[in-house]
């Protein structure tokens, strides 16, 4: 689990983004599986228009939420039209499996399986400076039916309900590394994944 200071950082980041969107944020301190069974959190999630999962450890995030009432509320709300956003670990956990890039001998952790054919590598323009080559190989090696997507910092890949294409927003690039023709996309460009 993250330090108190790091948790405060993620809370502040989410609050700042909510204020930029002119919406009222509701920070839910869901740090453990016990927290993910809290009915009060389930009620807040069920009535949310936008749910945001921040960064940290994608394995811990998935293991904390999967098969809990909170996750059921998130998934149900998303499937019925609410928006779901993930930053860093939150984006990685949306895949079917999260590669164990810190412990390369361990099998992948089951993810939320919302993006079953996509693997996200966040912070792409910085990530490979932070991890050893062996960890990078784990992230980049995916089954043939998986599209590996690197998303630079200050950049987002957005799919709107009812649309097939994903649209790039932000200051940097989205990199399609495997599964589709290799390419780099800039703000305003779209791709069908």
N, C-alpha and C positions, 0 to 999 in steps of 0.2 A: 504494500500500500504506500501511497505518496506521503510525504511529510506534511505537517500542518501548513507550512509556508507555501508548499506547492499546491495544496488543495485550495488555499486562499487565492493563489494566482489564477487557477482555473475558474474559480467562482467569479473573480473580478473580470476576467476575460469574457465570460459569458454575459455578465451584467452589462459590460460596455457594448457588446454586440447587440444586446436587446435594446439598449437605449438608442443606438444608432438606427434601429428599425422602428423606434418609437412604440415599443411594446413593453408591457410590464413583466419583468423576469420573476420567476419563482425558482430559487435555488433549492434543490432537493438533496440533502446530504445522504446519498445512497452509497455507502462505503463498504458495506458487508452484505452477505446473503440475508442476514436477519433484517437489515434495513430494506432490502428488496421485497420483504413480505409485509411491509407497513401499509395498512389500508389507506391511511391518509395520503401517502405518496401516490398510490394507485388512483385515488379520486382526482388529485391534481393533474396527473398525466392524462386521464380519460377526458378531461375537459380542456386540454391544451391544443392550440393551433400549431405550435412549433415546439418540437422537442429537440434538445441539443445535447449530444454526448461529447464531453471534452476529452482532452488528452490524458496521458499517463501510460499505464501498462495495458496493452490491448488484451493480453491473456487474462489478467486480473479482472478487467472490465467484463469480458465475456463470461468467465467462470462465476462472477458475482451475480450476473443478471439472468442467464439462461435458465429456463424452467422455474421462474418465480412469478408471482402476481404482477410485480412491476414490469417485467419483460412482456408478459401477456398484454398488459395495458398499453405499453409502447407499441407493440406489434399491431394490436387491434386498432388503435387510434391511427397509426400510419396507414394501414390497409383500407381504412375508411375515409382517408383524405387529408389527415394532418401532415404537416411537413416534419421530416426527420433529418437532422444534420449531424455530421460527425466530424470532429477535428482530431487529427493525429490518431491516437488510439481508437477514438470513436469511429473514425473512417475505416481503419483496419479491421475492426471487429464486425463490420457489416458483411464481410465476406463469409463464405462457407467454412473456411479454415484459415487460421492465423499461423503462419510459419513461425517456428521457434528460432528466431534469428539470434537470440541471446544464448540459447543452449542448443546448439546445432544438432546434437545427438537425440534430442527429444522429438517426439512426433508433434505435428501441428495441433493446436488447440481448436476445438470446434468454435466457429464464430456464429453470428446471428443468422447467417444464411439468407440475408435479404438481397444480397448481390452475389448469387451463387456462382456466376461465371466471371467475376471480377476480383482481382487482388489489388488492393491499394497500397502504394508506398508513399506515405506522407513526407513532407519536408524534403522532397526529392532533390532539390538543388543543394541541400546540405547533408542529407542523411548519410551518404556514403563516406563523408569525412568523419562521422561519429562512430561508425562501426567497422570492425575488421573485414577483410576480404571474404573470409569464410562465412560470415553472417550475410554479407551481400549476396553471395552465391545462393544461399538458402532462400532469400527473398525473391531473387530473380528466376529461380528454377521453379516452374509451375507446370502442372499437367497441360497438355496441348489444348484442351478446351477452355482454359482460363486465360482471360485477358489481363495482363499485368499493366497497371496504370501508375505512373509516377506523377504526383501532384506537387509542384513547387510551393514554397511558402507564399503567403499572401495571394493565393490562387484557389479557386474552387471549381469543382466539376458538378454541375447541377442538372438533375432530371426532373422535369415537371410532370405532374399527373396527367395522364392521357397523351403524353408525347413519347415517341420512341428515341429521340435524340437527346444526348447529353450536351450541355452548353458550358463553355469555359468562361469564367468570370475572374477578373483579378489582374494583378500586375505582372505575373510571370507566365509559366507554361505548364501544360499538361503533356506528359510523355507517354505515348502508347509503345510499350516495350515488347509485348508478346501477345499473340492471340488475334490481332488485327494487323494490318500493315503498320510497320514501325513509322511513327510520325510524331511531330511536336505541334501542339495546338496553342493558339494565343486567344486572348480575350475576344469573345464574340464568335469564335469558331465552334462548330458542333461536330459530334460524331455519334454514330449508332453503335452501341455496345450490346 
